[in-house]
């Protein structure tokens, strides 16, 4: 009986330790978001108080400031066009590239794509600015989408390589014997089998593109600035509107959170399969 009780107590302790560690890890990642949301409902004086105040009278003034003084809805529309355009174009270019690397082993090309992602984005800005100015693509959706491809394409390629490698080659060979072309095999056999990977790659690429700040700051103009630039507008030479920054940051984060929650099953499944198979 003592042995059984000891084993049960040991299991309870291990389980308690596991959940305690899980709460601590989640707290590290969730606390900044919670802190941002809380401060978005504080006045500037409350935000700068030390020690911080957790019980306060909330205010919606920061959100009214964002909606009234800044072109929030125009910037939101620009972010949707640029981010979804970059992800869509990244899928068109990245999926065939990932499939070709998985089937034919072009690892040199794969590392070249990865190198483009590893290079700091600021290294591309001067060449892009010169080329886009000559082509009339500054302050245009096309220019920003092309610039964001350096974010989306490498990410999609490297995530999808592992998924395509796990597609049984026998299925593709059987389809070829039945008269299906290589493009047909890719579209009708390979892509449906890697659907969880498509969701994961698309969401991750969308998050990175949505949060990109440097490219829109330099390559966009009055008509095409995106939401991350909106936060920058609350910083002036002589004043830092902390409440507006927190409110704008919360509003920028909200669409991405909602999109992830909408496809969370496929997203988590894709990350899990990719982690196991990688």
C-alpha positions, -999 to 999 in steps of 0.1 A, spaced: 0 0 0 28 24 8 44 16 -26 12 23 -44 6 56 -24 42 66 -31 38 60 -69 6 79 -69 22 108 -50 51 108 -74 28 110 -104 9 138 -88 41 157 -82 54 152 -117 20 163 -131 20 194 -109 56 202 -119 47 198 -156 17 222 -153 37 246 -132 64 247 -158 38 250 -186 22 280 -168 56 297 -164 65 293 -200 31 305 -212 33 334 -188 66 346 -204 49 347 -238 14 359 -228 24 386 -203 37 411 -229 4 408 -248 -16 412 -216 5 442 -205 0 458 -239 -38 454 -237 -39 467 -201 -18 498 -209 -40 505 -239 -68 513 -215 -47 536 -193 -40 573 -195 -4 585 -202 1 593 -165 -11 559 -154 12 542 -179 43 560 -166 35 553 -129 60 533 -109 54 508 -95 28 498 -121 -9 500 -113 -30 469 -122 -63 483 -108 -74 515 -125 -103 531 -142 -102 522 -178 -105 547 -206 -112 544 -243 -95 577 -252 -65 559 -267 -86 539 -291 -106 570 -300 -73 588 -307 -63 559 -330 -95 559 -349 -100 597 -351 -65 612 -356 -48 584 -377 -59 569 -410 -64 536 -393 -89 519 -417 -69 530 -447 -37 516 -432 -56 484 -423 -68 480 -459 -32 485 -471 -19 459 -447 -45 433 -459 -37 439 -496 1 438 -491 2 408 -467 -23 386 -485 -8 396 -518 27 387 -506 15 354 -492 -5 345 -523 24 353 -546 47 335 -522 26 304 -524 26 305 -562 64 308 -563 73 289 -532 52 257 -535 66 246 -569 101 254 -556 96 234 -524 82 205 -544 111 205 -569 136 206 -540 118 177 -523 117 155 -554 149 164 -571 172 174 -542 182 209 -554 198 217 -520 220 244 -534 190 263 -545 173 257 -511 202 272 -493 202 302 -517 166 308 -508 174 305 -471 203 330 -475 179 356 -488 159 352 -457 189 354 -434 203 387 -450 190 417 -430 162 434 -448 179 468 -448 205 454 -472 177 452 -499 163 486 -493 188 508 -513 187 486 -544 150 482 -542 145 519 -537 166 527 -568 149 500 -590 114 508 -578 119 545 -584 130 538 -620 101 515 -625 75 538 -608 68 512 -581 74 534 -551 42 540 -531 25 511 -549 10 478 -538 30 459 -564 63 473 -551 55 464 -515 43 429 -524 75 423 -544 95 435 -514 77 413 -490 84 382 -511 118 381 -495 99 374 -463 72 350 -475 89 328 -502 119 315 -481 96 307 -452 71 289 -474 98 269 -492 115 257 -461 84 247 -443 69 229 -473 100 209 -483 95 185 -453 58 180 -461 64 173 -498 91 148 -489 66 128 -468 42 124 -497 45 88 -509 63 87 -542 42 56 -551 11 77 -554 27 100 -578 41 72 -599 7 56 -600 -8 89 -612 18 92 -639 11 57 -651 -25 66 -654 -16 95 -677 -14 124 -653 11 151 -661 38 163 -637 18 195 -631 -13 174 -626 5 152 -600 16 183 -582 -19 199 -582 -41 169 -577 -20 146 -556 7 165 -537 -11 197 -527 -42 180 -512 -20 158 -491 0 187 -476 -30 208 -467 -20 212 -430 14 224 -441 -1 249 -464 -21 264 -435 9 266 -412 32 281 -439 5 306 -449 -2 317 -414 34 321 -404 43 340 -437 12 362 -431 23 370 -396 58 380 -406 45 400 -436 18 417 -415 44 428 -389 70 441 -414 79 477 -405 110 486 -424 98 479 -460 66 500 -457 84 528 -439 109 533 -468 91 520 -499 55 530 -492 41 565 -494 10 583 -483 -13 559 -502 2 526 -492 15 528 -456 6 498 -435 -4 493 -399 31 489 -384 39 524 -396 8 537 -378 25 530 -345 55 551 -356 31 581 -362 25 583 -324 62 591 -318 72 627 -324 103 647 -317 91 661 -284 63 637 -273 58 599 -270 21 590 -270 24 557 -250 -14 552 -248 -18 556 -286 12 532 -292 -3 505 -270 -38 509 -285 -25 508 -320 -3 478 -312 -33 459 -298 -54 467 -328 -26 456 -351 -23 423 -333 -60 415 -331 -66 405 -368 -37 381 -367 -49 365 -335 -84 361 -349 -70 345 -381 -49 320 -361 -79 311 -339 -101 306 -370 -77 279 -384 -60 268 -351 -68 231 -357 -51 230 -391 -24 253 -379 -14 232 -348 -17 200 -368 6 214 -395 32 225 -369 30 192 -351 33 171 -382 62 193 -394 79 190 -361 77 152 -360 86 147 -397 112 174 -399 
